């Protein structure tokens, strides 16, 4: 699987699966901000997804170096 596809899968799994993501999408453009707790859940999902993506990239770079 291509690196970009794997990263997309990570973000889809970590962020888009959160209930807060669906609520934020539904509220988009309404001018009403989601509650802070939901925004914190989204932020943590993004942080986890970014961390896993960086680990995946580091593993790929390491594999290239050892080949």
SULCORQUI-V235716 format. One record per residue. SS is DSSP state (H for helix, E for strand, L for the rest). PHI is phi in radians with two decimals (none if undefined). PSI is psi as a letter, one per 20 degrees, with the letter a starting at -180 (999 if undefined). Layout:
ss:SS phi:PHI psi:PSI
ss:SS phi:PHI psi:PSI
//
This chain:
ss:L phi:none psi:q
ss:L phi:-1.17 psi:q
ss:H phi:-1.01 psi:g
ss:H phi:-1.06 psi:h
ss:H phi:-1.17 psi:h
ss:H phi:-1.15 psi:h
ss:H phi:-1.18 psi:g
ss:H phi:-1.01 psi:g
ss:H phi:-1.10 psi:g
ss:H phi:-1.08 psi:g
ss:H phi:-1.14 psi:h
ss:H phi:-1.10 psi:g
ss:H phi:-1.22 psi:g
ss:H phi:-1.46 psi:h
ss:H phi:-1.90 psi:g
ss:H phi:-1.19 psi:i
ss:L phi:-1.47 psi:i
ss:L phi:-1.27 psi:p
ss:H phi:-1.02 psi:h
ss:H phi:-1.15 psi:h
ss:H phi:-1.14 psi:g
ss:H phi:-1.10 psi:g
ss:H phi:-1.15 psi:g
ss:H phi:-1.16 psi:h
ss:H phi:-1.13 psi:g
ss:H phi:-1.18 psi:h
ss:H phi:-1.51 psi:i
ss:L phi:-1.01 psi:p
ss:L phi:1.43 psi:i
ss:L phi:-1.46 psi:i
ss:L phi:1.46 psi:i
ss:L phi:-1.83 psi:p
ss:L phi:-1.39 psi:q
ss:L phi:-1.15 psi:q
ss:L phi:-1.02 psi:q
ss:H phi:-1.03 psi:g
ss:H phi:-1.04 psi:g
ss:H phi:-1.18 psi:h
ss:H phi:-1.14 psi:h
ss:H phi:-1.12 psi:h
ss:H phi:-1.08 psi:g
ss:H phi:-1.10 psi:g
ss:H phi:-1.09 psi:g
ss:H phi:-1.14 psi:h
ss:H phi:-1.08 psi:g
ss:H phi:-1.14 psi:g
ss:H phi:-1.11 psi:g
ss:H phi:-1.10 psi:g
ss:H phi:-1.12 psi:g
ss:H phi:-1.14 psi:g
ss:H phi:-1.08 psi:g
ss:H phi:-1.15 psi:h
ss:H phi:-1.15 psi:g
ss:H phi:-1.13 psi:h
ss:H phi:-1.12 psi:g
ss:H phi:-1.08 psi:g
ss:H phi:-1.09 psi:g
ss:H phi:-1.07 psi:g
ss:H phi:-1.10 psi:g
ss:H phi:-1.10 psi:g
ss:H phi:-1.12 psi:g
ss:H phi:-1.09 psi:g
ss:H phi:-1.12 psi:h
ss:H phi:-1.17 psi:h
ss:H phi:-1.21 psi:h
ss:H phi:-1.59 psi:i
ss:L phi:-1.45 psi:999
//
